Amino acid sequence: SVNLEEKGRCCFKMNETLATVLIRNLLKNAIIHNAPNCPVTVFVSDTKISFINCGDTPLDLDRMMGRFFQGDKNKKDSTGLGLPIVKSITDIYSVTLNYFFTEGRHHFEIIFKKR
């Protein structure tokens, strides 16, 4: 299941197709790599969108941002391109992409600067 927590309305001007790819890749990543029976949480505020899923250990962000890297080779729906594409899009728009692991949960967040 996916839970949506809205604490604001996030508005940022960018190409619609790239915005869709950005959100879709982060959501798909959270769903595919989630632990069984654990809900995915999407948190939205005025300046941030976070994707939170369960996991056992922290990820190596530098390796994950490399093209075709797959932390779990058994995930048939994973190409290893989703996060590198996300990183490219956030770089184009000077948007901050953060990752951290706490209390058994992976957190990917994109922080938008007000324009």
N, C-alpha and C positions, 0 to 999 in steps of 0.2 A: 504494500500500500504506500501511497505518497500523501504526506500531510503538508498542507500549505499554511504557513504562518505569515500573515500580512501585518506589518507594523507601519506601513506607509506605502506611498506610490512612487516607484522608481521610474524616473523619466530621464532618458539620455538620447540625444540625437545621433543616430548611426544608420548605416545601410540596413534595410529591413531583412534582406537575405542573410547578411552576416550576423545580425542580432539573433535570427532564428537558429542559425547553425551554432552560435555560441551557447545559447540556452539549451538547445536540444542535445548537444554533445555532453554538457555537464550533467544534465538530467539522466541521459542514457548511461553515462559512466557510473553515476550513483546507483542506478537500478541494477545494472549488470554485475557490478562488483560488490553488491550488498550481501550481507550475511542472511541466511534463511530466516524467515519470520521476524524480520526487523524492518520497521517502516523507514522509508526515506523521508527526510524533511527538507522542504524548500522554504527558506526564510527570505522575505522581501521587506526592505525598509526604503527610505527615501534615497539612500545612496549605495545600497548594497543588496546583492542577491547571493544567498548561501545555499549550497547543496550538501546535505549531511547524510551519511550512511554508515552502517556498522562495519567493523573490521577487527582483525586480530592484532595487527602490527602497523606501525607507521610506514608510509611509502617513501621511496627515494625520489623526491620531486625532480631532481636533475635528470635522472634516468627516464622518468616517466614522460618528460617533455621531449625526449628524443623520438624521432619518427620510427614507427614500427615496433617500439618497445612494448612488450606484453608481460605484465607481472605474473599473470596466470595464463599459461599456454592452453589451458583446458576450456577457456571461455570462447566458444565458437562465434559469438556475436561481437568479438573485439578484434579490431584491425591494428590497434596500436597507433592510430592516427588522430583520434578524437582530441586528446589533450594537446598535442602539438598544434593542431588547428586552433584550438581555444587560445593557446599562447600567442599565436600569430595575430589573431583578431584583437586580443587585448593589447598587444604591442602597437598595432596600427592606430588604435584609438587612445593610447596612453592611459589605459584602464589598468588598475592594479589587480593581479591575480594572486591570491594567497592560498596556501594549503597548510593545515595543521591537523594533528591527531591528538585527541584528548578523550579520556574515559571511554575507550573502545569505539570511537567514532571518527571517521574521516570528514573533514570540513574543507570544501572548496568554496572560496568566496571571490566574487568580483566586486570591486569597489569603484564606483563611478564618481568622477569629479563633476561638480556642477558646472555647466557651461552657460 
